[in-house]
Structure formats: C-alpha cells, structure tokens
Amino acid sequence: MTAAPERPRWSIIRLGSLVAAAAVIAAAFMTWVKADVVIFTLSVNGMDRDGPYTAALGAAIIIAILASVYTQLSSRHAFTAVAVFGALIALIGFLTWVDVEGAVDVDGTELEASPFVSVSPQAGLVITTVAGIVAATLGLAGVRLEEAPPPEPTD
C-alpha cells in the first residue's frame, strides 16, 4: 500500500508572500507619481515606467511560492527567490522615489526645471516599495526558518 501524498505546506510566511506579491502587481497599475504644474496635473502610472518589471517580479514570487507547495522545489530555494525578488522590487521603488522628479517627463523634457512644479509620490509607488520590503523580509524569514531544526517534543 502506498502512502498518501503529503498535503500542501501552507504557512503564514507563504500566504504573506503571496499577498505582498499581489499588492505589487496591483500597485503596478496605480498612479506612482503626480506632478502639479500651474494650470494642469500630470499623473504617471506604474505601467508608464517600471511597473512592468515590478509586476513580473511579483508574478515570479507567486510562481516560486506555488512551486514550493505543489512541486518538489525546495522551500529554501523558493524563499531565497522571494527574498531576492522582493529586494529587487523594493530597490526599484526606492530608486523611483529618490528620483521622483525624473520619473515625470513631457516630450523628453523633465518638468523639474520649471519653477512652478510640485512633484509627489503617490499610493502606487508607496505600496510597491512597502510590499517589496515585506516580501524580502518574509523571504529571509522563510530561509531562516527552513534552516532551523524542528523543536524537540517535551514530555
């Protein structure tokens, strides 16, 4: 008689990583930067800039987590991928945040040279950066927990 297949190994870290990845994908379609010029407002969505990269990295996190649950992929490898992809997402968000004025250009001319421009980060950029940090942290926590020996039973 054969043993029953092992049930999927869902954990809080895996579920949290999936939620963070879904937030990154959703934030890629949201407004990242808004520029208020004297008489008009210009918004830049994530898909106008680096959103496709962050969405692809978010999808890669989802694939890594699902592969570790339903295939023979090692949990340690999956969590390492989550940590690396999450760090890349956070880096993209951080670099866009640092150069928020450079993210807005009109016809190849950056608006920061204009004296009456107010450029500010918006919810999509904030969510992308925070969700990337969360995913990277959960990935590192998953790697760390996979290395820890199981607790010994007490009598």
N, C-alpha and C positions, 0 to 999 in steps of 0.2 A: 504494500500500500504506500502511495506517495504522500508526502507531507503537503499540507495546504500552503499555497503561496503566501508569502509574507504580506501583510496589509501595508498600504502606503504609509510612509513615515512622515506624517504631517506634524509640524511643530509650530510654536508661536513665531520662531525666527523665520521659518519658511513662509508662513502666512504674512508676516510683516514685510518681508522682502517682496512678496507679490503685490501687496498694497502700495508700497513705495514705487515699484516699477509701473504700476497702473497710474499712479499720480504723475510720474514723469511723462508717460505717454499722453495723458490728458493735458498736462501743462504745455506740451509742445504745440498745442493748437490754441493756446490762450495768448493774451497780449503780454509781451515781455517788457517793452519799453514804450513810453509815451512822451512825445515832445510837444510842448505848448509854445507856439510861436504867436506873435502879436495877434493875428486875426484867425488863425486856424490851429487845429490839433492834428498831429500825425502819430499814428499808432503802428508799432512793429510787432507782428505776431512771431511766435517761435518758429513757425514754418518758413518765415521770411529770412531767417538767419540760421542758427544752429539747431533748431528744433528737430529736423530730420535725423541728425546724429544722436541727439538725446533720446528720441523715440526708438531708434534702432537699438541703442544700448539698453533701454528699458525692456524692449522685447527680448533681448538676449538674456536679461536677468530672469524673465518669466520662463524662457526655454530651459535655462540652467536649473531652475528650481523644479520644474515639472520633470525634467530628465532625471534628476536625482531621486525623485519619488517613484516614477514609473519605469525606469530602466535600471541598468546596472552601473550607472555613473556614480562614482564615489561622492559622498556628501562633502568630503573635504574639497574635492575639485570644484563642485558646484558652488560652495560657499566662497572659495577663492575667486571664482569668476564673478560672483555677486559683489564681492569687496572691490575688485578691480574695476568692474563696470560702474559701480556706484561712485567710486572715486573719480572716474573719468567724467561722469555726469556732473558731479559737484564742481570739478575743475572747469568744465565748460560754463556752468552757471556763474562761477566766481569770476572767471575772466570776462564774461559779458558784463557782469556787474561792475567790475573795475573800469571797463571802457564803455560805460553805458552811453556816453555821447557819441562814440564811434559806431555804435550799433544803429544809429539813425543817420541815414544819408539820403539826399534827394538828388537824383541825376548825377551821382558820383561826388557831390559836394557835401561835406559834413556840415551839419547845422550848428555845430559848436562855435563856429567863427562868428555867427550872428549874435549881436549883443542882447537881443530880446528873446532868447530861447531858454526854456526851462525843460530839462530832460530828466525823467524819473523812471526807476524800475517799477514794474507792475507785478500783479499777482502771479502770472505765469513764470516769470524769472525767479521769484521768491520760492514758489512751490518746487520748481526744478532743482534749485540749489539745495533746499532743505531735504527734499526726497532723495537726492543723490547722497547727501551726508548720512541720512538714515539708512539707506541701502548699504553703503560702505561699512557703516558701524555694525549692522546686522550680519553682514558677510564675515567680518572679522570675529564677531561673537560666535558665529556658527563654526568657523575654523577652530576657534579656541575650545568650544565645547566638544568638537569631534576629537580633539587631541586628549581631552581629559579622560581618565579611566572611569568606568562606571562606579558609582558608590557601592561600598560593601554593605550587604544586608546586616542589620543588627538583630540580635536575639531578643 
